[in-house]
Amino acid sequence: MKKSFLLLLVVLLSGAAWAQTKEINFRKGTVAEIMAQAKAENKPVFIDAYAVWCGPCKWMDKNVFVNDAVADYFNTNYVSYKLDMEKGEGVEMATKYQVQAYPSFLFLNADGSVMHRTVGARPAEMFLEVAAVAKDPAKNFASYQKKYDGGDRSPEFMMSYLKVLNESALNGEEVAEKYFASLKPAQLQERGNWNLIYENINSLQSPVFVNFVKNRDAYAQKYTLDSVENKISNVYGQQIMRAAAQGDDAQLNKLKSEFKALNLKSGEKTLLQADMVYYERQQDMPKFHEATSKFVDKYMMDNSSALNSIAWRYYETIEDKTMLQQAEKWAAKSVSLEPGFHNLDTHAALLYKLGQKEKAQEQAVKAIAAGKKMGEDVSGTEELLDKIKKM
């Protein structure tokens, strides 16, 4: 009797497990083959546009695409396809559809035209809402494009259209400029419009940005000083970094002078980053190190990812022992904050370059163990470990 009960329990548990194994049926083949299948089945196409390094993409795979309701809906209503946007056909598709963030979700007609699009991971319930909107000709992305192309420039529509563009990670600056041009100056400071300025206006020459900087105190009183200064720093910072990267001294000095005159709290951080870019391009490593040290010590000592990235840059490009010793300290700090594979690997590499065999070997072994646990490719670290052992 007991044996029969246990057998029944196993069967029941197996049935329960089987009920949870549904998932979206992502088809195999080329883009053209997928489009042909969609046409033959009279269905639209859903493309999960992903990148292998994208954490939220992996989260969707693990938590949403295997949801029963999601799987049922997509398998019934769409021909689904996964596409790595950094390999093979994905590169061309990323350009064609202006994919700039991951995960991006493209809902296409069988002829390749866009029905709907959006970016970002979300739970199953919200993802199903997106999929339903995609098929609604009155609410999807295509409907907004059609109205805009048809000449609708009403403030209400333009505000909604900008939000749709922002949710798709598409550049809305041109649309935003046309929208703001239809408003009175006082309306620019309304909360909804401030949000749109923050998301879409990124040109120093924009009349909206010029007005915003001129009236920044009024914006700071209505919202927050930090948000206002962050926006100014971001817009100026992009232009300053570009001039620094290009070695355009005249433009760089002009922009830095304008930026300094604004006396922003975060101004030093932006200028130090520009100095890092500029001096590395000029191969003036002492000045590069001076700027980097100030930047890291003042702003990045609690940011494990930034510490790791900068330390690795030193490992790849610098031979000066004193500079490498400083980078090793940053790498050690990144490990103390987050003892993961990448941080441990960087620390091991710097210790190796500094000739500290025992410590380098210890960190390399830890890095390999951490990497294997997370399913990372540890072959590079294993090669490093072999070099360390031969020291």
C-alpha positions as CSV (number, residue, x, y, z in Angstrom):
1,M,0.0,0.0,0.0
2,K,2.8,2.4,0.9
3,K,4.6,1.5,-2.3
4,S,1.5,2.3,-4.3
5,F,1.1,5.7,-2.5
6,L,4.7,6.6,-3.2
7,L,4.2,5.7,-6.9
8,L,1.1,7.8,-7.1
9,L,2.9,10.7,-5.5
10,V,5.8,10.5,-8.0
11,V,3.3,10.5,-10.9
12,L,1.5,13.5,-9.4
13,L,4.7,15.4,-8.9
14,S,5.9,14.5,-12.4
15,G,2.6,15.8,-13.8
16,A,3.1,19.0,-11.8
17,A,6.6,19.4,-13.1
18,W,5.5,18.8,-16.6
19,A,2.9,21.5,-16.3
20,Q,5.7,24.0,-15.6
21,T,7.8,23.1,-18.7
22,K,5.9,25.2,-21.2
23,E,8.0,27.9,-23.0
24,I,7.8,30.1,-26.0
25,N,8.6,28.1,-29.1
26,F,11.5,30.1,-30.6
27,R,11.9,28.9,-34.2
28,K,15.2,28.1,-35.9
29,G,16.4,29.3,-39.2
30,T,17.4,32.5,-41.0
31,V,15.4,35.7,-40.8
32,A,14.0,35.1,-44.3
33,E,12.9,31.6,-43.3
34,I,11.2,33.0,-40.2
35,M,9.4,35.6,-42.2
36,A,8.3,33.0,-44.7
37,Q,6.9,30.8,-41.9
38,A,5.0,33.8,-40.5
39,K,3.5,34.6,-43.9
40,A,2.5,30.9,-44.4
41,E,0.8,30.8,-41.0
42,N,-0.7,34.3,-41.3
43,K,0.9,35.4,-38.0
44,P,3.1,38.3,-37.0
45,V,6.7,37.8,-35.9
46,F,8.1,38.3,-32.4
47,I,11.8,38.8,-32.2
48,D,13.7,38.7,-28.9
49,A,16.6,40.9,-29.8
50,Y,19.3,40.1,-27.2
51,A,23.0,40.1,-26.5
52,V,24.8,37.3,-24.8
53,W,26.2,39.6,-22.0
54,C,22.8,41.1,-21.2
55,G,21.6,40.1,-17.7
56,P,18.0,41.2,-18.1
57,C,17.9,39.1,-21.3
58,K,18.8,36.1,-19.3
59,W,16.3,37.0,-16.7
60,M,13.5,37.0,-19.3
61,D,14.7,33.5,-20.5
62,K,14.5,32.1,-17.0
63,N,11.4,33.8,-15.7
64,V,9.1,35.0,-18.4
65,F,9.5,33.0,-21.6
66,V,8.9,29.8,-19.6
67,N,5.7,31.2,-18.0
68,D,2.7,29.0,-19.0
69,A,0.4,32.0,-20.0
70,V,3.1,33.7,-21.9
71,A,4.1,30.5,-23.8
72,D,0.5,29.8,-24.7
73,Y,-0.2,33.3,-25.9
74,F,2.9,33.7,-28.0
75,N,2.8,30.2,-29.4
76,T,-0.8,30.8,-30.5
77,N,-0.4,34.4,-31.8
78,Y,3.2,34.8,-33.0
79,V,6.0,33.2,-34.9
80,S,8.8,33.7,-32.3
81,Y,12.5,34.1,-33.0
82,K,15.6,34.8,-30.9
83,L,18.3,36.8,-32.5
84,D,21.7,37.7,-31.1
85,M,22.1,41.3,-32.4
86,E,25.9,41.2,-32.2
87,K,26.4,38.2,-34.4
88,G,25.5,37.1,-38.0
89,E,22.3,38.5,-39.3
90,G,21.7,40.2,-36.0
91,V,24.2,42.9,-36.8
92,E,22.4,44.0,-39.9
93,M,19.0,43.7,-38.2
94,A,20.2,45.8,-35.3
95,T,21.1,48.6,-37.8
96,K,17.9,48.2,-39.8
97,Y,15.6,48.4,-36.7
98,Q,17.8,50.8,-34.7
99,V,18.2,48.4,-31.8
100,Q,20.2,50.3,-29.2
101,A,19.3,48.6,-25.9
102,Y,18.8,45.1,-24.6
103,P,16.6,43.3,-24.4
104,S,14.6,44.8,-27.3
105,F,11.4,43.2,-28.3
106,L,10.4,43.6,-32.0
107,F,6.9,42.8,-33.2
108,L,6.9,42.7,-37.0
109,N,4.5,42.0,-39.8
110,A,5.5,39.2,-42.1
111,D,6.8,41.7,-44.6
112,G,9.3,43.0,-41.9
113,S,7.4,46.3,-41.1
114,V,7.2,47.2,-37.5
115,M,3.9,46.7,-35.6
116,H,5.3,47.5,-32.2
117,R,8.6,47.6,-30.2
118,T,9.8,48.2,-26.7
119,V,12.8,47.6,-24.5
120,G,13.5,46.2,-21.1
121,A,12.7,43.2,-19.0
122,R,9.4,43.0,-17.3
123,P,7.3,40.3,-15.4
124,A,5.0,38.0,-17.3
125,E,1.8,40.0,-16.7
126,M,3.3,43.2,-18.1
127,F,4.9,41.3,-21.0
128,L,1.5,39.9,-22.0
129,E,0.1,43.4,-22.0
130,V,2.8,44.5,-24.3
131,A,2.1,41.6,-26.6
132,A,-1.6,42.5,-26.7
133,V,-0.9,46.2,-27.5
134,A,1.4,45.1,-30.3
135,K,-1.6,43.5,-32.1
136,D,-3.9,46.5,-31.4
137,P,-3.8,48.8,-34.5
138,A,-5.1,51.7,-32.4
139,K,-2.4,51.5,-29.7
140,N,0.7,50.0,-31.1
141,F,3.9,51.7,-32.3
142,A,2.9,51.6,-35.9
143,S,-0.3,53.6,-35.1
144,Y,1.7,56.4,-33.6
145,Q,4.1,56.5,-36.5
146,K,1.2,56.6,-38.9
147,K,-0.4,59.6,-37.1
148,Y,2.9,61.4,-36.9
149,D,3.7,60.8,-40.6
150,G,0.2,61.9,-41.4
151,G,0.9,65.4,-39.8
152,D,-0.6,65.1,-36.3
153,R,1.3,67.7,-34.3
154,S,-1.1,68.3,-31.5
155,P,0.6,68.7,-28.1
156,E,-1.4,65.8,-26.6
157,F,-0.4,63.4,-29.4
158,M,3.3,64.6,-29.5
159,M,3.7,64.0,-25.8
160,S,2.3,60.4,-26.1
161,Y,4.4,59.7,-29.2
162,L,7.6,60.8,-27.4
163,K,6.8,58.5,-24.5
164,V,6.4,55.6,-27.1
165,L,9.8,56.5,-28.6
166,N,11.4,56.6,-25.2
167,E,10.0,53.2,-24.3
168,S,11.6,51.9,-27.5
169,A,15.0,53.5,-26.8
170,L,14.7,55.5,-30.0
171,N,16.1,59.0,-30.5
172,G,13.2,61.4,-30.0
173,E,15.1,64.7,-30.1
174,E,13.7,65.8,-33.5
175,V,10.2,65.0,-32.5
176,A,10.7,66.7,-29.1
177,E,12.0,69.9,-30.7
178,K,8.8,70.1,-32.9
179,Y,6.7,69.4,-29.8
180,F,8.3,72.0,-27.6
181,A,8.2,74.6,-30.4
182,S,4.4,74.4,-30.2
183,L,4.4,75.4,-26.5
184,K,4.7,78.6,-24.6
185,P,8.0,79.1,-22.7
186,A,6.2,78.8,-19.3
187,Q,4.8,75.4,-20.3
188,L,8.3,73.9,-20.7
189,Q,8.6,73.8,-16.9
190,E,5.5,71.6,-16.4
191,R,6.4,68.2,-14.9
192,G,5.5,66.1,-18.0
193,N,7.5,68.4,-20.2
194,W,10.4,68.4,-17.8
195,N,10.5,64.6,-18.0
196,L,10.5,64.8,-21.8
197,I,13.3,67.4,-21.8
198,Y,15.3,65.1,-19.5
199,E,14.8,62.1,-21.8
200,N,15.1,63.7,-25.2
201,I,17.0,67.0,-25.4
202,N,20.7,66.3,-25.8
203,S,22.1,69.1,-28.0
204,L,23.8,72.2,-26.7
205,Q,22.4,74.1,-29.6
206,S,18.8,73.1,-28.9
207,P,16.7,76.2,-28.1
208,V,15.0,74.1,-25.4
209,F,18.3,73.2,-23.8
210,V,19.5,76.9,-23.9
211,N,16.2,78.0,-22.3
212,F,16.6,75.2,-19.7
213,V,20.1,76.2,-18.7
214,K,19.0,79.9,-18.5
215,N,16.2,79.0,-16.2
216,R,17.9,76.2,-14.3
217,D,17.2,77.8,-10.9
218,A,13.5,77.7,-11.6
219,Y,13.6,74.1,-12.6
220,A,15.7,73.3,-9.5
221,Q,13.0,74.9,-7.3
222,K,10.2,72.9,-8.9
223,Y,12.1,69.6,-9.1
224,T,15.6,68.8,-7.6
225,L,18.9,70.5,-8.0
226,D,20.6,67.1,-8.6
227,S,18.4,66.2,-11.5
228,V,18.9,69.6,-13.1
229,E,22.6,69.5,-12.7
230,N,22.8,65.9,-13.9
231,K,21.0,66.9,-17.1
232,I,23.3,69.8,-17.8
233,S,26.4,67.6,-17.0
234,N,25.2,64.8,-19.2
235,V,24.6,67.1,-22.3
236,Y,27.8,69.1,-21.8
237,G,29.7,65.9,-20.9
238,Q,28.8,64.1,-24.1
239,Q,30.2,67.1,-26.2
240,I,33.3,67.5,-24.0
241,M,34.1,63.8,-24.2
242,R,33.7,63.8,-27.9
243,A,36.1,66.8,-28.2
244,A,38.6,65.1,-25.9
245,A,38.5,61.8,-27.8
246,Q,39.0,63.6,-31.1
247,G,41.9,65.7,-29.7
248,D,40.1,68.9,-30.7
249,D,41.9,71.3,-28.4
250,A,40.0,74.5,-29.5
251,Q,36.6,72.9,-29.1
252,L,37.6,71.2,-25.8
253,N,38.8,74.3,-24.2
254,K,35.8,76.3,-25.3
255,L,33.4,73.7,-23.9
256,K,35.3,73.3,-20.7
257,S,35.3,77.0,-20.2
258,E,31.5,77.2,-20.7
259,F,31.0,74.3,-18.4
260,K,33.2,75.6,-15.6
261,A,31.3,78.9,-15.6
262,L,28.1,77.0,-14.7
263,N,29.6,76.1,-11.3
264,L,27.9,72.7,-11.0
265,K,28.4,70.5,-8.0
266,S,29.2,67.6,-10.3
267,G,31.4,69.6,-12.6
268,E,34.7,68.3,-11.4
269,K,33.7,64.7,-12.1
270,T,32.9,65.4,-15.7
271,L,36.1,67.4,-16.3
272,L,38.2,64.7,-14.7
273,Q,36.6,62.1,-17.0
274,A,37.4,64.4,-20.0
275,D,41.0,64.7,-18.8
276,M,41.3,60.9,-18.6
277,V,40.1,60.5,-22.2
278,Y,42.2,63.4,-23.5
279,Y,45.5,62.5,-21.8
280,E,45.2,58.8,-22.7
281,R,44.7,59.8,-26.4
282,Q,47.8,62.0,-26.1
283,Q,49.7,59.1,-24.5
284,D,50.6,61.4,-21.6
285,M,50.3,58.6,-19.1
286,P,51.5,60.6,-16.0
287,K,48.8,63.2,-16.5
288,F,46.3,60.4,-17.4
289,H,47.2,58.6,-14.1
290,E,46.9,61.9,-12.1
291,A,43.4,62.5,-13.5
292,T,42.3,58.9,-13.1
293,S,43.5,58.7,-9.5
294,K,41.6,61.8,-8.5
295,F,38.5,60.6,-10.3
296,V,38.6,57.1,-8.8
297,D,39.5,58.1,-5.2
298,K,36.8,60.8,-5.0
299,Y,34.0,59.2,-7.0
300,M,34.4,55.5,-7.7
301,M,35.7,53.8,-4.5
302,D,32.3,52.2,-3.8
303,N,31.6,51.2,-7.5
304,S,33.1,47.7,-8.0
305,S,32.3,47.7,-11.8
306,A,34.0,51.0,-12.4
307,L,37.0,50.0,-10.3
308,N,37.4,46.7,-12.2
309,S,37.0,48.4,-15.6
310,I,39.7,51.1,-14.8
311,A,42.0,48.5,-13.2
312,W,41.8,46.3,-16.3
313,R,42.5,49.3,-18.5
314,Y,45.8,49.8,-16.6
315,Y,46.6,46.1,-17.0
316,E,46.2,46.4,-20.7
317,T,48.0,49.7,-21.4
318,I,50.4,50.6,-18.6
319,E,53.8,49.3,-17.7
320,D,54.8,51.8,-15.0
321,K,55.1,49.9,-11.8
322,T,53.9,52.7,-9.5
323,M,50.8,53.2,-11.6
324,L,50.2,49.4,-11.7
325,Q,50.5,49.2,-7.9
326,Q,47.7,51.8,-7.6
327,A,45.6,49.9,-10.1
328,E,46.1,46.7,-8.1
329,K,44.7,48.5,-5.0
330,W,41.6,49.4,-7.0
331,A,41.2,45.9,-8.2
332,A,41.6,44.6,-4.7
333,K,38.9,47.0,-3.6
334,S,36.6,45.8,-6.4
335,V,37.0,42.3,-5.2
336,S,36.2,43.2,-1.6
337,L,33.0,44.9,-2.8
338,E,32.1,42.1,-5.2
339,P,34.2,38.9,-5.3
340,G,33.0,37.7,-8.7
341,F,34.8,36.2,-11.6
342,H,35.6,39.3,-13.6
343,N,36.9,41.3,-10.6
344,L,39.0,38.3,-9.4
345,D,40.4,37.8,-12.9
346,T,41.5,41.5,-13.1
347,H,43.1,41.4,-9.7
348,A,45.0,38.2,-10.6
349,A,46.2,39.7,-13.9
350,L,47.6,42.8,-12.2
351,L,49.3,40.8,-9.4
352,Y,50.9,38.7,-12.2
353,K,52.1,41.8,-14.0
354,L,53.6,43.1,-10.7
355,G,55.4,39.8,-10.2
356,Q,53.5,38.8,-7.1
357,K,53.3,35.0,-7.9
358,E,51.6,33.6,-4.8
359,K,48.9,36.2,-4.5
360,A,48.3,36.1,-8.3
361,Q,47.9,32.3,-8.3
362,E,45.5,32.5,-5.3
363,Q,43.2,35.0,-7.0
364,A,43.4,33.2,-10.4
365,V,42.2,30.0,-8.8
366,K,39.4,31.8,-7.1
367,A,38.4,33.5,-10.3
368,I,38.3,30.2,-12.2
369,A,36.1,28.6,-9.5
370,A,33.8,31.6,-9.5
371,G,33.6,31.7,-13.3
372,K,32.8,28.0,-13.6
373,K,30.0,28.4,-11.0
374,M,28.5,31.2,-13.1
375,G,28.9,29.4,-16.4
376,E,31.5,31.9,-17.7
377,D,34.3,31.2,-20.2
378,V,37.4,30.8,-18.0
379,S,39.8,29.7,-20.6
380,G,41.6,33.1,-20.5
381,T,42.1,32.9,-16.8
382,E,43.3,29.3,-17.1
383,E,45.9,30.5,-19.5
384,L,46.9,33.3,-17.1
385,L,47.2,30.7,-14.3
386,D,49.6,28.7,-16.4
387,K,51.7,31.8,-16.9
388,I,51.7,32.5,-13.2
389,K,52.9,29.0,-12.4
390,K,55.8,29.4,-14.8
391,M,57.0,32.6,-13.1
